[in-house]
């Protein structure tokens, strides 16, 4: 991918608690943190489908292609490899556009630059999943997220300039007929002045809520891949709470795999 392209900087924190929903609600009710004001925004129901080739060519290159639906909006996203910081942040190249034939062509070109060449397709039906399938791709992960976003501004900023976004996510993975749930928090920079704010909020949240809230330097995609594998191996038996929500010990097992194999 073009190293001069747009990038995102965010930090992810996983909720490792016997009552994760309760802690998620506590965090979502915060009105300020680390000297910054939090402004509630409308909840977002998100549906994410990730695509790869049968040979997992995208995973080998550490890139991800995502089809995201938010209400009636459809976005296509291409993400590059993450560069991790020592405080829990992750920076990666990201291209995201509303779905269109031209946007798809740009994503295909981005994949080509990353070393992933898809089979040519001259048929564009305007239906995202079918168009991606025609390129030789298949859905490899199906995930729903109920997101509660908060805009982050300085306490003394009367203009409401957004520096970052704090989002509390209730995540549901679909593995065939089995669902697995977890809760996490994401803090993402939204302006040039955002990166130090992301770090300050991340460190304050961890300090306040540890050990129930901890940095999680692994994306939702690779986390879900490991969960799916552990399910097939029956390695999560006894580690699921109500509604198949992951309990704290489940994250130890997931992290042991991720640490051994890399993010």
C-alpha positions in Angstrom: 0.0 0.0 0.0 1.1 3.6 -0.6 2.9 4.7 2.5 1.9 8.3 1.7 -1.8 7.4 2.0 -4.2 8.3 4.8 -3.7 6.7 8.1 -5.6 6.1 11.4 -4.3 6.2 14.9 -6.4 4.4 17.5 -6.1 2.4 20.7 -8.2 -0.5 21.7 -9.0 -1.6 25.2 -10.6 -5.0 26.0 -13.1 -5.4 28.8 -12.0 -8.5 30.8 -14.7 -8.6 33.5 -17.2 -11.0 35.0 -19.8 -8.3 34.3 -18.5 -6.7 31.1 -21.8 -5.1 30.1 -21.9 -3.2 33.4 -18.5 -1.8 33.0 -19.2 -0.9 29.3 -22.3 1.1 30.6 -20.2 2.8 33.2 -17.6 4.0 30.6 -20.4 5.0 28.2 -21.9 7.3 30.9 -18.6 9.3 31.4 -19.0 13.0 30.5 -15.3 13.8 30.8 -11.9 12.0 31.0 -8.3 13.1 31.1 -9.2 16.8 31.0 -11.4 16.4 27.9 -15.1 16.6 27.5 -17.1 13.7 26.0 -20.1 14.5 23.8 -22.7 11.7 23.3 -23.4 11.0 19.7 -26.2 8.7 18.2 -25.6 5.0 18.6 -24.4 3.2 15.5 -25.5 -0.3 14.5 -22.6 -1.6 12.4 -22.3 -4.7 10.3 -18.9 -5.7 9.0 -18.0 -8.3 6.5 -14.3 -9.1 5.8 -13.1 -10.6 2.6 -10.1 -12.7 1.5 -9.0 -15.0 -1.2 -9.3 -18.8 -0.8 -5.5 -18.8 -0.3 -5.7 -16.1 2.4 -3.6 -13.8 0.3 -4.7 -10.6 2.2 -4.0 -12.2 5.6 -0.5 -13.2 4.4 0.2 -9.5 3.5 -1.4 -8.3 6.8 -4.0 -6.2 4.9 -7.7 -6.3 5.4 -10.7 -5.6 3.0 -13.9 -4.7 4.8 -17.5 -4.0 3.7 -19.2 -1.9 6.4 -22.9 -1.1 6.7 -24.1 1.6 9.0 -27.8 2.1 8.6 -28.3 2.5 4.9 -24.7 3.6 4.3 -22.3 1.1 2.8 -18.5 1.7 3.0 -15.6 -0.2 1.6 -12.3 -0.1 3.6 -8.8 -1.2 3.0 -6.4 -1.4 6.0 -2.7 -1.9 6.0 -0.5 -3.5 8.6 -0.5 -1.9 12.1 2.5 -0.2 13.7 2.1 -0.6 17.5 3.3 1.9 20.1 4.6 1.2 23.5 1.5 2.7 25.2 -1.1 0.6 23.3 -1.8 2.7 20.2 -1.9 1.4 16.7 -1.3 3.3 13.5 -2.1 1.9 10.1 -2.8 3.0 6.6 -6.6 3.2 5.9 -8.6 3.9 2.7 -12.3 4.1 3.3 -15.0 5.4 0.8 -18.7 5.0 0.2 -19.3 2.0 -1.9 -19.1 2.6 -5.7 -17.6 1.1 -8.7 -14.8 3.6 -8.6 -14.2 3.1 -4.9 -13.9 -0.7 -5.5 -11.4 0.0 -8.3 -9.3 2.1 -6.0 -9.3 -0.7 -3.4 -8.3 -3.3 -5.9 -5.4 -1.0 -7.0 -4.4 -0.6 -3.3 -4.3 -4.4 -3.0 -2.2 -4.7 -6.1 0.3 -2.3 -4.6 0.3 -4.4 -1.4 1.1 -7.5 -3.6 -2.3 -9.0 -3.8 -3.5 -9.4 -7.4 -7.2 -10.3 -7.8 -8.7 -12.0 -10.8 -10.1 -9.5 -13.3 -13.8 -9.0 -13.4 -15.7 -7.1 -16.0 -19.1 -7.5 -14.4 -20.1 -4.8 -12.0 -23.6 -5.4 -10.7 -23.6 -2.7 -8.1 -24.2 -5.2 -5.4 -21.2 -5.2 -3.1 -21.0 -8.8 -2.0 -21.6 -10.1 -5.6 -19.0 -7.7 -7.0 -16.4 -8.8 -4.5 -17.2 -12.5 -5.1 -16.7 -11.9 -8.8 -13.1 -10.8 -8.0 -12.4 -14.1 -6.4 -13.0 -13.0 -2.8 -15.1 -14.6 -0.1 -16.4 -13.4 3.2 -14.2 -14.7 6.0 -15.7 -12.9 9.0 -19.2 -11.6 9.8 -19.4 -9.3 12.8 -22.0 -6.9 14.3 -21.1 -4.0 16.6 -23.4 -1.8 18.6 -21.3 1.3 19.0 -21.8 4.1 21.4 -19.6 7.0 20.2 -18.5 10.0 22.1 -16.8 13.1 20.5 -13.8 14.3 22.4 -13.1 18.0 22.8 -11.0 20.2 25.2 -12.9 21.2 28.3 -12.4 24.9 27.5 -13.1 24.7 23.8 -16.3 26.6 23.1 -16.2 25.8 19.4 -16.5 22.0 19.9 -13.5 21.1 17.8 -13.4 17.3 17.8 -9.9 15.9 18.6 -10.8 12.2 19.0 -13.6 9.8 19.3 -14.2 7.4 22.2 -16.4 4.4 21.3 -17.8 1.7 23.6 -18.5 -1.4 21.5 -20.7 -4.4 22.1 -19.4 -6.9 19.6 -21.1 -10.0 18.2 -19.2 -12.5 16.0 -21.2 -14.8 13.9 -19.6 -18.2 13.3 -22.2 -20.2 11.4 -25.1 -20.6 13.9 -22.8 -19.8 16.9 -22.4 -16.3 18.2 -19.7 -15.0 20.5 -19.9 -11.7 22.3 -17.3 -9.3 23.8 -17.1 -5.6 24.8 -14.3 -3.2 24.1 -13.4 0.5 24.0 -11.7 2.3 21.1 -10.2 5.7 21.1 -9.3 7.2 17.7 -7.7 10.4 16.6 -9.9 12.7 14.5 -7.6 15.6 13.9 -3.9 16.6 13.8 -4.1 17.3 17.5 -5.7 14.0 18.3 -2.8 11.6 18.8 -1.7 12.9 22.2 -5.3 13.0 23.3 -5.7 9.4 22.4 -2.7 8.5 24.5 -3.9 10.5 27.5 -7.4 9.1 27.5 -6.1 5.5 27.0 -3.7 5.8 29.9 -6.3 7.4 32.2 -9.0 4.7 31.4 -6.5 1.9 32.0 -5.4 3.5 35.3 -9.0 3.9 36.5 -10.4 0.6 35.5 -7.6 -1.9 35.5 -7.5 -4.9 35.6 -11.0 -5.1 34.1 -9.9 -2.8 31.2 -6.6 -3.6 29.5 -4.9 -2.6 26.2 -5.6 -5.0 23.4 -3.1 -4.5 20.6 -5.0 -7.0 18.3 -7.6 -6.0 15.8 -11.1 -7.3 15.9 -10.4 -9.3 12.7 -7.5 -11.4 14.1 -9.2 -11.7 17.5 -12.2 -13.2 15.8 -10.0 -15.5 13.7 -8.5 -16.9 16.9 -11.9 -17.2 18.6 -13.2 -19.2 15.7 -10.2 -21.6 15.8 -10.6 -22.1 19.5 -14.3 -22.8 19.1 -13.5 -25.6 16.6 -11.0 -27.0 19.0 -13.5 -26.8 21.9 -10.9 -24.7 23.7 -13.4 -22.2 25.0 -15.6 -24.7 26.8 -16.4 -23.3 30.3 -15.1 -19.9 29.4 -18.3 -18.3 28.1 -20.8 -16.4 30.3 -24.4 -15.4 29.6 -25.3 -15.0 25.9 -21.9 -16.6 25.0 -20.0 -13.5 26.3 -16.3 -14.2 26.7 -15.2 -14.3 30.3 -11.8 -13.0 31.6 -10.1 -16.4 31.4 -11.1 -16.7 27.7 -9.0 -13.7 26.9 -5.9 -15.3 28.5 -6.4 -18.2 26.1 -6.9 -16.0 23.1 -4.0 -13.8 23.9 -1.7 -16.7 24.3 -2.4 -17.7 20.7 -2.0 -14.1 19.5 1.2 -13.5 21.4 2.7 -16.7 20.0 1.7 -16.0 16.4 1.9 -12.2 16.3 -0.8 -9.6 15.7 
